[in-house]
Amino acid sequence: MAKPRKPKNEDSKPDNSGAVVRHQKLCLSIEIDKRRIYGYTELEIVVPEIGIVGLHAENLGIENVLVDGEPTEFEYYPHNYPSEENESRWSYVTTPTTAADAAGSAYFSALEKELFPNLLINCCKAFKTGNEMQELPVSDNGVQQSSGEANQNVRLVRVDYWVEKAESGIHFDSNVLHTDNQIRRARCWFPCIDDTLQRCCYDLEFTVAQNLTAVSTGSLLYQVLSKDDPPRKTYVYRLDVPVSARWISLAVGPFEILPDHQFSVISHMCLPSHFSKLRNTVDFFHSAYSFYKDYLSVNFPFGSYKQVFVEPEMAVSSLCLGASMSIFSSQILFDEKIIDQTIDTRIKLAYALARQWFGAYITPEAPNDEWLLEGLAGFMTDLFIKKYLGNNEARYRRYKVCLLFGVLTCHIPVFLLLFNVQILQTIVSRAQDKTRSLRSLSTKEFRHLANKVGNLERPFLKEFFPRWVELCGCPALRMGFSYNKRKNMVELAVLRGCTAMPDSSAPVINCKPESENRDSDIGWPGMMSIRVYELDGTFDHPVLPMAGETCQLVEIQCHSKLAARRFQKPKKGLKPDGSDDNGDVPVIDMRSSMESPLLWMRADPEMEYLAEIHFNQPVQMWINQLEKDKDVVAQAQAIAMLEALPQLSFSAVNALNNFLIDSKAFWRVRIEAAFALANTASEETDWAGLLHLVKFYKSRRFDANIGLPKPNDFHDFSEYFVLEVMQETDWAGLLHLVKFYKSRRFDANIGLPKPNDFHDFSEYFVLERKRESQKGHRDDPEYLERKRLKKEKKRKEKEISKLLNEEANTSRLEFPSKKEELGIKSAATSQPKPIEPITPKLTLPVVDSKPRAPENTSSAPKFRFKIKNRTLNKS
C-alpha cells in the first residue's frame, strides 16, 4: 500500500533570524547625460528579533539611512574589494590547468559572497505594541503568517543612495537606459533583499527629462510634469502582484509608443528610427496573446504588458525579461519588404510572452526547478508554432534543437507524454488562487499534478521521474536489422548505452542520498515504437523496451510477402554475348530483385523519447525514406545519413537532386538537400552534386537572353528561401573547381546582384544584416582584417570570372565527352592520311556543319575541329 502523500506546508514561515519585506517603494531621478541616478527606496520590513536588517547593495553610494524617519547606524561592505585570499590563489598558477582551477575557485567564491547581505542596518528599538501591532494573514512576499502571532516588529526603512557609472545591472548608452534581469543584479541599481523567496508589491516613481519616456514594471498610474527649468516628467507605476526584486525592470529613452490595435493592455515601444519596422513586426502579436489566454483559460497575470526594443549595441542579451515587461534588441525588427526574419522574430516574441506566465508570474520553488518553468514556456511556444507556423515548422525545429544543443539540454520531447491542457490550466489556476500564499512550482508538485490531473499511473511516474528527471544522461541506442525470409520477420539488434559518463549519473534534482551510486545502464521506463514501411502498408510496433540488457534482439513480424520471382526465358535469336537487338522487351519487375518486402524503417518516429538514436539501414532504404516519407523529420534524417556516407552513389545524388527540385517539399529540408549536394560533390561522382546545383539555380534565376539573374519572384516564399540560401553559397569556390577540372563551362555572371524593381519585397536582407553588424566596429582590428580579406576574396572572384569569360570568347573548342575521348586516344595510335596542301588559286569549299558520310570507308576514326568559322574533317 502506498504511503499517504504529505501535503505541501504552506503555513511555514521563514526563520525569524531573517527580515521579511512586505512592500517596497522606489523613487529615482535619472540623469542620462551624466550616467547617474539618485533617489531613495523605502522598505516596509518585518525586523527580526536581533534588530539587524541585511540588504543587498552592490556598487551603490549610500548617503543616508532612516528607520521610521529617524537616522540610524549602518555598515556597508562592498563585495568587490581585493582580498589576500584572491592574491594567494593566483600565486600558484603555473599551467593552463591550474589557471582554470583558480578561475573556477574565484568564480564560486564570488557567488558565495553574493549570498550574504552587505548593507547592515540597525533597527534596535522597542517592538510596536497595542494598536500598532499588525496581524498579517498573508504577507505580500508570499509567506503566510499565523493569526496568533503576538507581535510584528514592522519598520519603515529608507535608504538614500546614488549610482554613478554602473558596471552591471543597469546600462547607459547615448540617451537610452535599460536594466537586465540577470540573477543577483537588481542590487546593482537599488537596495533590496535580492532573493527569489522574497516577494512583495512595488510602487515605482521615475523622474526623467521631458523628452524621454520611462517604462517600468507594473501599470502606469499617471504622469506629472514638474515646474523645474528645464521641466522634468515623473512616471508613476504600481505593481500589485508580489514578485522578487529580480523581475523589476526599467527602460528610459525617447521611445515611440505603439498601442496594440486589439488589446489595450499591450504596448510596443522603440526608438523613432525603427517605428515603421515596429508596426510591421508586432502586427501578429495579438494572435499569440489571445492564443495563450484561450489555451490556459485565464487572463494575463499582470495589469499590462510592454515590449521595448533598444539598439543592439547596448542590448546585453536578445531578451531581458521583467514582470509585465520585455526588453529586446531592435535587430529583430524588420520592415514590410523583408520576409527572411519573420519566422524567427515571431517565435522570440511568443516565447517572451509565455515566460510571463511561466517564469515571472509562476516562479520555481528552488533553483533546481528552473528547468521546469523554461520547459513549460517552451512547450507553450511549441504549440504556438504548430498552430500559426505549421506542424512541419514545429517538428523540424524540435528535431534541430535536439541536434544543435544535444539531448542533454532539450526537455520538450520527454514531457509530451505528461503535458496536456488540464495540467497547464491547473498550474495557472492554482497560482491565481488568493487563498494560496505561494505561486511557485516544484518538480515534486508537478509530479503530483501529473498523477492527479494527467491520469498517469503511479507506477509509471515512480519510474519516470527518478530516471528521466533526477539523474543525468539519456539513452543512446544503436540499431541494425536483418530480414529473415523464412519466418518473414525482421530481427532488430539493439545496443543500449547512456550519454552520461558512468561517474556522472548522480542525481541532480531532489534525489535521495542512497540513489547516488546508481549505474548508468539501468535503463529508462517506457516502450519505444518501431515503424516499418512495407510494400503493403505502414505498421507501428511498440516492441522496444527502453530498459533491458545492453544487447538485445527484437523480432518484428512483417505483414507483406515477397512476390514470386519471375524468370524470363531466353528468346530466339539471342546473340552469343547475351545482347538483344529488340529494345521493346518489357522490363522485369523491380520487386523480383528485392530480398525483403521492407521499404524503410524508423525508430521513435514521433520523437516521444529524449534519446540519441543511431539507426543503420541500406542506402536504398534511406533513399526510399527521402523520396516517399512525408514527415519532415524523416526527410531530414535521410539527408543527414546520405550526406555522412563515405562515398555517395549516383542514385543518392539523383535522389537529393529530385528532392531539391520538388516544390511541394518543406523548404527547410530542401535547403539541407542543397547543402548535402554541395558537401558531397567529389571527383568520384564527376562533381554531379555541384552540376545539379548550378543547373537548378540557373533554371530558376538565370536569364540566358540577357546573361543576368532574373528578379526574385515572391509569389512562392518557400522557393525564394531555397534560392536565397544558394545565393549565399561560395560561388567563387565552385568557379575555381570548374576552372581547375575543365569539366563544364559555367557562367561567371551567376553570382551578380539581382535587380528587383518589380516587386514589393526585397532580397537584400543579407546585405542589410551585414550593414547592421558593422556598426560600431570601425576601429576594431579584427573587423578591419576581416574586411581586408573580403576585399581580397572579391578581387580573386573577379579575376576568375574574367578569365573564364576570356576563355569562352577566344576559344570555341568543345570539350569531348568520355566516348569521344576514347576515340581520340585510338586515333592518336593510328596514322591518318596526310592532307594535301591547298594551292592559292583554289578556294576552300564550304563544309556543311553536318558532314555527310564519306563514300570510301576508313578504319581511322573521324573527328573535326572548329577554326574560327570553318570546319575541317580529318580522317
Backbone hydrogen bonds, N-H to C=O, Kabsch-Sander energy under -0.5 kcal/mol:
donor,donor_aa,acceptor,acceptor_aa,energy
10,E,8,K,-1.5
12,S,9,N,-0.5
18,G,15,D,-1.7
20,V,46,V,-1.3
22,R,44,E,-3.5
23,H,44,E,-1.1
24,Q,201,C,-1.8
25,K,42,E,-3.0
26,L,203,D,-2.8
27,C,40,Y,-2.6
28,L,205,E,-2.5
29,S,38,Y,-3.2
30,I,207,T,-2.7
31,E,36,R,-2.9
32,I,30,I,-0.6
35,R,32,I,-1.0
36,R,31,E,-2.2
37,I,163,V,-2.5
38,Y,29,S,-2.1
39,G,161,Y,-2.1
40,Y,27,C,-2.3
41,T,159,V,-1.6
42,E,25,K,-2.5
43,L,157,V,-3.0
44,E,23,H,-3.0
45,I,43,L,-0.9
45,I,155,R,-2.7
46,V,20,V,-3.1
47,V,45,I,-0.9
47,V,153,N,-3.1
49,E,16,N,-0.6
51,G,48,P,-1.4
53,V,121,I,-2.4
55,L,53,V,-0.5
55,L,119,L,-2.8
56,H,192,C,-3.5
58,E,187,R,-2.0
59,N,57,A,-0.5
61,G,162,W,-2.9
62,I,60,L,-0.9
63,E,61,G,-0.6
63,E,160,D,-2.7
64,N,160,D,-1.6
66,L,158,R,-3.0
67,V,70,E,-3.1
68,D,156,L,-3.1
70,E,67,V,-1.5
72,T,65,V,-1.5
75,E,120,L,-2.4
77,Y,118,N,-2.7
81,Y,78,P,-0.6
87,E,83,S,-1.5
88,S,84,E,-2.4
89,R,85,E,-1.8
90,W,86,N,-1.5
91,S,87,E,-0.8
92,Y,89,R,-0.7
93,V,90,W,-1.1
94,T,92,Y,-0.5
99,A,95,T,-2.1
100,A,96,P,-2.2
101,D,97,T,-2.2
102,A,98,T,-2.3
103,A,99,A,-2.5
104,G,100,A,-2.4
105,S,101,D,-2.3
106,A,102,A,-2.4
107,Y,103,A,-2.3
108,F,104,G,-2.4
109,S,105,S,-2.0
110,A,106,A,-2.1
111,L,107,Y,-2.1
112,E,108,F,-2.0
113,K,109,S,-1.9
114,E,110,A,-1.8
115,L,111,L,-0.6
115,L,112,E,-0.8
116,F,113,K,-1.2
118,N,55,L,-1.1
119,L,55,L,-2.2
120,L,75,E,-2.5
120,L,118,N,-0.5
121,I,53,V,-2.8
122,N,73,E,-2.5
123,C,51,G,-3.4
123,C,121,I,-0.6
125,K,123,C,-1.4
132,E,129,T,-1.9
133,M,130,G,-1.3
139,S,143,V,-1.7
142,G,139,S,-1.4
144,Q,10,E,-0.6
144,Q,142,G,-0.6
145,Q,136,L,-0.7
149,E,146,S,-1.3
154,V,152,Q,-1.8
155,R,45,I,-2.9
155,R,153,N,-0.5
157,V,43,L,-2.7
157,V,155,R,-0.7
158,R,66,L,-3.1
158,R,156,L,-0.5
159,V,41,T,-2.4
160,D,64,N,-2.9
161,Y,39,G,-2.3
161,Y,159,V,-0.5
162,W,61,G,-1.5
163,V,37,I,-3.2
165,K,35,R,-2.3
170,I,168,S,-0.7
171,H,178,H,-2.7
173,D,176,V,-2.2
176,V,173,D,-2.1
177,L,252,V,-2.9
178,H,171,H,-1.9
179,T,250,L,-1.8
180,D,169,G,-1.5
185,R,182,Q,-1.3
188,C,185,R,-1.1
189,W,186,A,-1.7
190,F,186,A,-1.1
192,C,56,H,-1.7
194,D,192,C,-1.0
195,D,193,I,-2.3
198,Q,195,D,-1.2
199,R,141,N,-0.7
199,R,197,L,-0.8
200,C,243,V,-2.0
201,C,22,R,-0.8
202,Y,239,L,-1.6
203,D,24,Q,-1.7
204,L,237,Y,-2.5
205,E,26,L,-2.7
206,F,235,Y,-2.2
207,T,28,L,-2.5
208,V,206,F,-0.5
208,V,233,K,-2.8
210,Q,231,P,-1.0
212,L,209,A,-1.6
213,T,253,G,-2.6
215,V,213,T,-0.6
215,V,251,A,-3.4
217,T,249,S,-1.2
218,G,323,A,-0.5
219,S,238,R,-2.5
221,L,219,S,-0.5
221,L,236,V,-2.9
222,Y,236,V,-0.9
224,V,234,T,-2.3
226,S,224,V,-0.6
226,S,232,R,-3.3
233,K,208,V,-2.6
234,T,224,V,-3.2
235,Y,206,F,-2.8
236,V,222,Y,-2.1
237,Y,204,L,-3.2
237,Y,235,Y,-0.5
238,R,219,S,-1.8
239,L,202,Y,-2.7
240,D,238,R,-0.6
243,V,200,C,-2.1
247,W,244,S,-1.4
248,I,245,A,-1.5
249,S,247,W,-0.6
251,A,215,V,-2.4
252,V,177,L,-3.0
253,G,213,T,-1.7
255,F,253,G,-2.1
256,E,270,C,-3.8
258,L,268,H,-3.4
260,D,266,I,-2.2
266,I,263,F,-1.2
267,S,305,Y,-2.1
268,H,258,L,-2.1
269,M,307,Q,-3.0
270,C,256,E,-1.6
274,H,271,L,-1.9
275,F,272,P,-1.3
278,L,274,H,-2.5
279,R,275,F,-2.2
280,N,276,S,-1.4
281,T,277,K,-2.5
282,V,278,L,-2.2
283,D,280,N,-0.6
284,F,281,T,-0.6
285,F,282,V,-0.9
287,S,284,F,-2.4
288,A,284,F,-0.8
289,Y,285,F,-2.2
290,S,286,H,-2.4
291,F,287,S,-2.1
292,Y,288,A,-2.3
293,K,289,Y,-1.9
294,D,290,S,-2.4
295,Y,291,F,-2.4
296,L,292,Y,-2.4
297,S,293,K,-1.3
298,V,293,K,-1.0
305,Y,265,V,-2.8
306,K,324,S,-1.4
307,Q,267,S,-2.3
308,V,326,S,-2.7
309,F,269,M,-1.9
310,V,308,V,-0.5
310,V,328,F,-2.6
314,M,311,E,-1.2
315,A,311,E,-0.9
320,C,327,I,-2.5
321,L,319,L,-0.5
322,G,325,M,-2.8
323,A,247,W,-2.5
325,M,322,G,-1.9
326,S,306,K,-2.1
327,I,320,C,-2.6
328,F,308,V,-3.2
328,F,326,S,-0.5
329,S,318,S,-0.8
330,S,310,V,-3.5
332,I,329,S,-1.6
333,L,330,S,-1.4
334,F,277,K,-0.6
338,I,335,D,-1.5
339,I,337,K,-0.5
342,T,339,I,-0.6
345,T,341,Q,-2.1
346,R,342,T,-2.1
347,I,343,I,-1.8
348,K,344,D,-2.0
349,L,345,T,-2.3
350,A,346,R,-2.1
351,Y,347,I,-2.2
352,A,348,K,-2.1
353,L,349,L,-1.8
354,A,350,A,-1.9
355,R,351,Y,-1.9
356,Q,352,A,-0.6
356,Q,353,L,-1.0
357,W,353,L,-0.7
357,W,354,A,-0.7
358,F,354,A,-2.2
359,G,357,W,-0.9
359,G,362,I,-1.3
360,A,355,R,-2.0
361,Y,356,Q,-1.5
362,I,357,W,-2.1
363,T,361,Y,-0.7
363,T,439,R,-1.1
365,E,441,L,-1.8
369,D,366,A,-2.2
370,E,367,P,-1.3
372,L,369,D,-0.8
373,L,369,D,-1.0
374,E,370,E,-2.0
375,G,371,W,-2.3
376,L,372,L,-2.1
377,A,373,L,-2.3
378,G,374,E,-2.4
379,F,375,G,-2.2
380,M,376,L,-2.1
381,T,377,A,-2.1
382,D,378,G,-2.1
383,L,379,F,-1.9
384,F,380,M,-1.9
385,I,381,T,-2.4
386,K,382,D,-2.1
387,K,383,L,-1.8
388,Y,384,F,-2.6
389,L,385,I,-2.2
390,G,385,I,-0.8
394,A,390,G,-1.6
395,R,391,N,-2.6
396,Y,392,N,-2.5
397,R,393,E,-2.2
398,R,394,A,-2.1
399,Y,395,R,-2.2
400,K,396,Y,-2.5
401,V,397,R,-2.3
402,C,398,R,-1.5
403,L,399,Y,-1.4
404,L,400,K,-2.8
405,F,401,V,-2.4
406,G,402,C,-0.8
409,T,406,G,-1.1
410,C,406,G,-0.5
411,H,409,T,-0.6
415,F,411,H,-1.1
415,F,412,I,-0.6
416,L,413,P,-1.1
417,L,414,V,-0.7
418,L,415,F,-0.6
419,F,415,F,-2.8
424,L,420,N,-1.8
425,Q,421,V,-2.4
426,T,422,Q,-2.1
427,I,423,I,-2.2
428,V,424,L,-2.1
429,S,425,Q,-2.5
430,R,426,T,-2.3
431,A,427,I,-1.3
432,Q,428,V,-1.5
433,D,429,S,-0.5
433,D,430,R,-0.6
434,K,432,Q,-0.5
436,R,433,D,-1.3
441,L,363,T,-1.9
446,F,442,S,-2.2
447,R,443,T,-2.0
448,H,444,K,-1.7
449,L,445,E,-2.2
450,A,446,F,-2.2
451,N,447,R,-1.4
452,K,448,H,-2.5
453,V,449,L,-2.7
454,G,449,L,-1.6
456,L,450,A,-1.5
461,L,457,E,-2.1
462,K,458,R,-2.5
463,E,459,P,-1.4
464,F,460,F,-2.6
465,F,461,L,-1.9
467,R,463,E,-1.1
468,W,464,F,-3.1
469,V,464,F,-0.5
469,V,465,F,-1.8
470,E,465,F,-2.1
472,C,506,A,-0.5
476,A,497,G,-1.9
477,L,475,P,-0.5
477,L,612,E,-2.6
478,R,495,L,-2.0
479,M,614,H,-3.0
480,G,493,A,-1.9
482,S,491,E,-1.6
484,N,482,S,-0.5
484,N,489,M,-3.4
485,K,483,Y,-0.9
488,N,484,N,-1.2
489,M,484,N,-1.8
490,V,556,I,-3.3
491,E,482,S,-3.2
491,E,489,M,-0.5
492,L,490,V,-0.7
492,L,554,V,-3.7
493,A,480,G,-3.3
493,A,491,E,-0.6
494,V,552,Q,-2.9
495,L,478,R,-2.5
496,R,494,V,-0.5
496,R,550,T,-3.3
497,G,476,A,-1.1
499,T,474,C,-2.6
504,S,501,M,-1.9
505,S,502,P,-0.6
508,V,470,E,-2.9
509,I,470,E,-0.6
515,S,512,K,-1.5
516,E,513,P,-1.6
518,R,515,S,-0.9
522,I,519,D,-0.7
524,W,546,M,-0.8
528,M,544,L,-3.5
530,I,541,H,-2.2
531,R,529,S,-0.5
531,R,602,R,-2.7
532,V,530,I,-0.6
532,V,539,F,-3.0
533,Y,531,R,-0.5
533,Y,600,W,-2.6
534,E,532,V,-0.7
534,E,537,G,-3.0
535,L,597,P,-1.3
537,G,534,E,-0.8
539,F,532,V,-2.4
541,H,530,I,-2.3
543,V,541,H,-2.1
544,L,528,M,-1.8
546,M,526,G,-2.4
552,Q,494,V,-2.2
554,V,492,L,-3.3
554,V,552,Q,-0.5
556,I,490,V,-2.8
558,C,488,N,-2.0
569,K,567,F,-0.5
574,L,571,K,-0.9
575,K,579,S,-1.7
578,G,575,K,-1.9
583,G,581,D,-0.7
585,V,582,N,-0.5
592,S,589,D,-1.2
593,S,590,M,-1.5
594,M,591,R,-1.0
599,L,533,Y,-3.2
600,W,533,Y,-1.2
602,R,531,R,-2.4
604,D,529,S,-2.8
607,M,604,D,-1.5
611,A,609,Y,-1.4
612,E,475,P,-2.8
613,I,611,A,-0.7
614,H,477,L,-2.9
615,F,613,I,-0.6
616,N,479,M,-2.1
621,M,618,P,-0.6
622,W,618,P,-1.5
623,I,619,V,-2.2
624,N,620,Q,-2.3
625,Q,621,M,-2.3
626,L,622,W,-2.2
627,E,623,I,-2.4
628,K,624,N,-2.6
629,D,624,N,-0.5
629,D,625,Q,-1.4
635,Q,631,D,-2.1
636,A,632,V,-2.4
637,Q,633,V,-2.4
638,A,634,A,-2.2
639,I,635,Q,-2.2
640,A,636,A,-2.2
641,M,637,Q,-2.1
642,L,638,A,-2.5
643,E,639,I,-2.4
644,A,640,A,-1.4
645,L,642,L,-0.9
653,V,649,S,-2.1
654,N,650,F,-2.5
655,A,651,S,-2.0
656,L,652,A,-2.4
657,N,653,V,-2.3
658,N,654,N,-2.7
659,F,655,A,-2.0
660,L,656,L,-2.0
661,I,657,N,-2.0
662,D,659,F,-0.6
663,S,661,I,-0.9
665,A,662,D,-1.2
670,R,666,F,-1.9
671,I,667,W,-1.8
672,E,668,R,-1.4
673,A,669,V,-2.0
674,A,670,R,-2.0
675,F,671,I,-2.2
676,A,672,E,-2.2
677,L,673,A,-2.2
678,A,674,A,-1.9
679,N,675,F,-2.7
680,T,676,A,-1.9
681,A,677,L,-0.5
686,D,683,E,-1.4
687,W,682,S,-2.9
688,A,685,T,-1.1
691,L,687,W,-2.0
692,H,688,A,-2.4
693,L,689,G,-1.9
694,V,690,L,-2.7
695,K,691,L,-2.5
696,F,692,H,-2.6
697,Y,693,L,-2.7
698,K,694,V,-2.6
699,S,695,K,-2.0
700,R,696,F,-1.3
701,R,697,Y,-3.0
702,F,697,Y,-0.6
702,F,698,K,-0.9
703,D,708,L,-2.2
704,A,702,F,-0.7
707,G,703,D,-1.8
708,L,703,D,-0.9
710,K,701,R,-5.6
714,F,712,N,-0.7
716,D,713,D,-0.7
717,F,715,H,-0.5
720,Y,716,D,-1.7
721,F,717,F,-2.4
722,V,718,S,-1.9
723,L,719,E,-2.2
724,E,720,Y,-2.4
725,V,721,F,-1.8
726,M,722,V,-1.6
727,Q,723,L,-1.6
728,E,724,E,-0.9
728,E,725,V,-0.7
729,T,726,M,-1.4
731,W,729,T,-2.0
733,G,730,D,-0.5
734,L,730,D,-1.3
735,L,731,W,-2.6
736,H,732,A,-2.0
737,L,733,G,-1.9
738,V,734,L,-2.5
739,K,735,L,-2.6
740,F,736,H,-2.3
741,Y,737,L,-2.6
742,K,738,V,-1.6
743,S,738,V,-0.5
750,I,747,D,-1.2
751,G,748,A,-0.7
752,L,749,N,-1.4
762,S,337,K,-3.4
766,V,763,E,-0.5
768,E,764,Y,-2.2
769,R,765,F,-2.4
770,K,766,V,-2.0
771,R,767,L,-2.3
772,E,768,E,-2.2
773,S,769,R,-1.9
774,Q,770,K,-1.1
775,K,772,E,-1.0
777,H,774,Q,-1.5
780,D,777,H,-1.1
784,L,780,D,-2.2
785,E,781,P,-2.2
786,R,782,E,-2.4
787,K,783,Y,-2.2
788,R,784,L,-2.1
789,L,785,E,-2.2
790,K,786,R,-2.1
791,K,787,K,-2.0
792,E,788,R,-2.1
793,K,789,L,-2.3
794,K,790,K,-2.4
795,R,791,K,-2.2
796,K,792,E,-2.0
797,E,793,K,-2.1
798,K,794,K,-2.2
799,E,795,R,-2.0
800,I,796,K,-2.5
801,S,797,E,-2.5
802,K,798,K,-2.6
803,L,799,E,-2.5
804,L,800,I,-2.4
805,N,801,S,-2.1
806,E,802,K,-2.3
807,E,803,L,-2.2
808,A,804,L,-2.2
809,N,805,N,-1.7
810,T,806,E,-2.5
811,S,807,E,-1.7
812,R,810,T,-0.5
815,F,813,L,-0.6
821,E,817,S,-2.2
822,L,818,K,-1.7
823,G,819,K,-1.7
824,I,820,E,-2.2
825,K,821,E,-2.2
826,S,822,L,-2.0
827,A,823,G,-1.9
828,A,824,I,-1.8
829,T,825,K,-0.9
830,S,826,S,-0.9
842,L,839,T,-0.9
857,T,855,E,-0.5
863,F,874,K,-1.3
865,F,872,L,-1.5
867,I,865,F,-0.6
867,I,870,R,-2.5
868,K,866,K,-0.6
870,R,867,I,-2.2
872,L,865,F,-1.4
874,K,863,F,-2.1
